[in-house]
Amino acid sequence: MTRAYIGLGANLGDPPAQLRTALQGIGALGRMLAVSTFYRSAPMGPAEQPDYCNAVCAIDTALEAEALMDALLAIERGMGRVRSVRWGPRLIDLDLLHVEGLHCATATLTLPHPGIARRNFVLVPLAEIAPGLHIPGVGPLDAAIARVGVQGLVPWRA
C-alpha cells in the first residue's frame, strides 16, 4: 500500500456536496485515512467566478501513481467535469498532490504536484491531516504556510 494525498476543489453547483461525492469515489480507490476541514478560498484564475471549496484527503492505495491519477480523472469526468478554461470555474478538481516515496515527472504526471508550495488552500488542509509531512521541494508544511500566509482562506460555512 502507498500513501497518497489528494487535493479537492469545486466552485460550481453545491461545492461542499461536490467534494463529498468525490470523496466517496476516492474512498473506493483505497482506504481513506483522513479528510481535512473544507475551506473557502478566492479563485486563482479569472476573478469573475465563485469562491472555491477546497479540502485534502489522505488514502492508502494499492494503485500505482499513474493509475491513481487516471482514476481521479475518471471521477472528475463521471461528475461532469469539462476542462475548458485554465483555472476557470469547475464542478470538481482533483489533484494528486503527493505520493509518499515517489518523485516523478512524466508527460502526464508530476509528483510532488508543482503548485503545492504556492497554494495556501492546499498547504493548510494538508498540514491539518498530516502535520509532520515533509514534501521534497516544499519542506516542512508549517514553514511553507508561513511563506505563503493564510490570507483569504477560511473554513467553509454554508
C-alpha positions, 0 to 999 in steps of 0.5 A: 500500500502507498500513501497518497494525498489528494487535493479537492476543489469545486466552485460550481453547483453545491461545492461542499456536496461536490467534494463529498461525492468525490470523496466517496469515489476516492474512498473506493480507490483505497482506504481513506485515512483522513479528510481535512476541514473544507475551506473557502478560498478566492479563485486563482484564475479569472476573478469573475467566478465563485469562491472555491471549496477546497479540502485534502484527503489522505488514502492508502492505495494499492494503485500505482501513481499513474493509475491513481491519477487516471482514476481521479480523472475518471471521477472528475469526468463521471461528475461532469467535469469539462476542462475548458478554461485554465483555472476557470470555474469547475464542478470538481478538481482533483489533484494528486498532490503527493505520493509518499516515496515517489518523485516523478515527472512524466508527460502526464504526471508530476509528483510532488504536484508543482503548485503545492508550495504556492497554494495556501488552500492546499498547504493548510488542509494538508498540514491539518491531516498530516502535520509532520509531512515533509514534501521534497521541494516544499519542506516542512508544511508549517514553514511553507504556510508561513511563506505563503500566509493564510490570507483569504482562506477560511473554513467553509460555512454554508 
